[in-house]
Amino acid sequence: MAVNASAPDPVRPARTRPSQSPRTPSTPRLPTFPTSSTSSSSSSAALGPSTSNTSSAHYTSTSSSAYSRTSLSSLRESISKSPNIYDISEIRAATNNFLAKRYSTSSTACWRCNLRNTETIVFQRKFRRKMEMPQLRERLAVICRSNHTSVIKLLGVSISGDHIYLVYEFITGANLADCLRNARNPNFTVLSSWNSRMQVAADLADGLDYIHHKTGLNITLVHNHIKSSGIIITEPHFNAKICHFGTAQLCGEAYETENREKKSINEIEEEEDRSKELKRSNSGVMQFEGVRGYMSPEFQASGIATQESDVYAFGIVILELLSGEEPLKYKYDKSRGDFIRTSLIDRAVAVIDGGDGGGEGREGRIRRWIDRRLKDSFPVDVAQKLTRLAIQCTHVDPAKRPDMGRVAGKISKLYLASKTWSESIKTVSDQISVSLAPR
């Protein structure tokens, strides 16, 4: 700065052409905020004439305010918005008094509509037990506070009589069941590569692990609606998003419990007595809330959703990803004159632990069982480990099922191993040359 003050300046080019000054930045920089008058005076000395000072100060203040506005807007977008309590008249207007065409053919009524300038999908469900409005608001605030890329966000609810209308953000895509089993063209699937299926498995594991353990809330959350038709696959990278998060808590299908380590013995005993009472009173009603093929044995017996029952349903979805088949199949037996039910779990266990009949080993059984539309292009060792993990998730004893945190960690390693396998396949294919010239 002393050099600029003492140097002769007969022509003063900085006054006529400030853009040529080496000290004037050609591109805007992040604004710096002066902490004292000393820094302000030193900035004035460096910038030279008072006219240049005025324009530079104006530029700095303008860029600072613009940068601040950008930061605040991005901060507002990153923070979860408060949950919306929609009036039932808004839902009726958006769905043409519920006469609009339903978005899905499932048993749960749902409509795609626009609410408050947002593209949404509305699900109509029935309360399983009565809840007061303050309790419902508290639960809604907890659910809407959660945010994960693999979980479709709940925007708000509306209540009318015994029904609750759950409003979720609309995600463009297709559900996993339709991606795996296309009724019009059974030989086609968009998930035609091994890596695309591992992407779905990894996203699903991360999303469910987040719901169980990583919401940062002091309650135990369950999903209770894990199924292939409730998972949305998006393009172009085939990412998976879990739908229906919060339904179990807001409809009264599950009890949230605080961290048991912070509870007294009396509180835990009261909670267990309440669970036993629920088994006696409501089990006949609640045990049919699940989807056939995804319900764990203990859920069918008690009707109580737990994290272990979520893990069971997750294992079924992974077996669907591997084989492309439905959880349950019914085949007519002419000799018996009746239908025989075959389970996807039984077939997977036979593949892993079955005998080597006909000289066929485990690798051969896996290659026959994995979806043929993958065209036998997959790492057999990874497929075998993933099948074993899915079988562990569907163990009859809920205490022997792995925790979702452990499951997500294992699937993450298998995903990386699949990426390594894919890169090695590309390297080999690049080294093979094909010539169509006549010999």
C-alpha positions, 0 to 999 in steps of 0.5 A, spaced: 500 500 500 505 504 501 508 503 494 501 505 491 501 512 495 508 514 493 509 512 486 508 517 481 502 517 477 502 523 471 497 520 467 492 516 473 490 510 468 486 507 474 481 513 474 480 513 467 480 505 466 479 502 473 478 495 469 486 495 468 488 496 475 491 489 477 488 490 484 481 490 481 478 483 481 476 481 475 471 476 478 466 477 484 469 474 490 466 472 497 464 478 501 469 480 507 466 483 513 470 488 516 471 488 524 473 495 525 474 502 522 482 500 521 480 495 516 475 500 513 480 505 512 486 500 509 481 498 504 480 505 502 487 507 501 488 501 497 482 502 492 485 510 491 480 515 489 474 517 493 469 515 486 472 509 486 471 508 493 464 509 493 463 504 487 467 499 490 463 500 497 457 500 493 459 493 489 461 490 496 455 492 500 450 489 494 454 483 493 454 482 501 446 483 501 445 478 495 450 473 498 446 473 505 439 473 501 442 466 497 444 463 504 438 465 508 434 462 502 438 456 502 438 455 509 430 456 509 430 450 504 434 445 508 430 446 514 424 442 514 418 446 513 412 445 519 407 440 517 401 442 514 394 441 517 389 441 511 382 442 511 378 437 509 375 442 504 382 442 500 382 435 499 375 435 497 376 440 492 383 437 489 380 430 488 373 433 485 370 430 492 374 424 491 371 422 484 377 423 481 381 417 478 385 413 483 392 413 482 393 406 484 389 400 483 391 398 490 386 397 496 388 403 499 385 409 496 390 414 493 389 420 489 394 425 485 393 432 486 395 439 487 395 442 494 397 449 495 401 449 489 405 443 490 404 436 487 402 431 492 399 424 493 394 423 498 392 416 501 386 415 505 386 411 511 382 409 517 384 410 524 386 404 528 385 407 535 383 414 537 387 419 538 387 426 541 388 432 536 394 434 541 397 427 540 396 427 533 400 434 532 405 432 536 406 425 532 406 429 526 411 434 528 416 428 529 414 425 523 415 431 518 422 433 522 425 427 519 428 428 512 432 422 508 433 422 500 431 414 500 424 416 504 418 420 501 417 426 505 410 427 509 407 434 508 401 434 512 395 430 514 387 432 514 382 429 518 375 427 517 371 422 522 374 416 522 379 417 516 386 420 516 388 423 509 396 423 509 399 428 504 406 426 501 410 429 496 409 426 489 415 422 486 415 421 479 417 413 478 414 406 478 413 402 484 418 396 485 413 390 484 411 393 477 419 394 475 420 387 477 413 383 474 411 387 468 404 383 466 404 386 459 411 383 458 414 378 463 420 378 459 422 385 460 424 389 466 428 396 467 432 393 472 436 389 467 443 389 470 445 387 477 448 394 479 441 397 478 438 392 483 444 393 488 442 400 488 435 399 490 437 394 495 442 399 498 437 405 498 432 401 501 437 399 507 439 406 508 432 408 508 430 403 513 436 404 517 434 411 518 427 410 520 429 405 525 435 409 528 438 415 525 432 420 525 435 423 531 429 423 535 428 420 542 422 415 540 423 408 537 419 408 530 417 403 525 414 403 518 410 397 518 408 398 510 415 395 507 413 391 501 415 392 493 409 396 491 410 401 496 417 402 494 418 407 488 424 407 483 426 413 480 430 414 473 435 415 471 440 412 476 434 407 479 434 410 486 429 407 491 424 411 495 420 408 501 413 410 501 408 410 507 413 413 512 409 415 518 403 411 517 403 406 522 404 412 528 399 417 525 394 411 524 395 408 531 398 401 528 404 402 532 406 405 539 412 409 539 416 408 545 422 412 548 429 409 549 428 404 554 434 405 557 432 412 560 425 408 563 424 406 570 422 399 571 415 401 573 414 404 566 417 398 562 412 394 566 406 398 564 408 398 557 409 391 557 402 390 560 399 395 555 402 391 549 399 384 552 392 388 553 393 390 545 394 383 543 388 381 547 383 386 545 385 388 538 389 383 535 384 380 531 383 387 527 390 389 526 393 382 524 390 383 517 393 390 516 399 387 513 400 385 506 400 377 505 407 375 504 410 380 508 408 379 515 412 376 520 409 370 524 409 374 530 406 380 527 400 375 524 399 372 531 399 379 535 398 384 530 403 389 533 408 392 528 416 392 531 422 393 528 423 386 527 417 385 523 420 391 518 426 387 518 422 381 516 419 384 510 425 387 508 428 380 507 422 379 503 423 385 498 431 383 497 429 376 495 424 379 490 430 383 487 434 377 487 429 372 483 424 377 480 418 372 483 412 374 488 413 372 495 408 367 495 405 362 489 399 358 488 400 352 484 394 347 482 396 340 484 391 335 479 393 329 483 391 333 490 385 337 487 388 343 491 392 349 490 399 348 493 402 354 496 410 355 495 414 361 499 419 365 496 423 364 503 423 356 502 425 356 495 431 361 497 433 356 503 433 350 498 438 354 494 443 355 499 442 349 504 439 344 499 443 338 497 447 337 490 442 333 487 443 331 480 451 333 481 449 341 481 452 345 486 450 351 490 453 355 484 449 352 479 442 353 484 444 360 485 445 361 477 438 358 476 434 361 481 437 368 480 432 372 475 434 370 468 433 377 465 439 379 468 442 374 463 447 370 468 451 377 468 452 377 476 457 376 481 455 369 484 459 370 491 455 377 492 449 374 490 450 368 495 452 373 501 446 377 499 441 371 499 444 369 506 443 375 509 435 376 506 434 369 509 437 371 516 432 377 516 426 372 515 428 368 521 422 365 524 425 367 531 425 375 531 431 375 536 435 372 531 434 377 525 439 382 524 439 389 526 438 394 520 444 398 522 448 391 521 444 389 515 445 396 511 453 396 513 453 389 510 449 391 503 454 397 503 460 392 502 456 388 497 454 394 493 462 396 493 464 389 491 459 389 485 461 396 483 468 392 483 466 386 479 462 391 474 469 395 473 473 388 472 468 386 467 468 393 463 476 392 463 475 385 460 470 387 455 474 393 452 480 388 451 476 384 446 476 386 439 471 384 434 472 384 426 467 383 421 472 383 415 472 377 411 477 372 412 
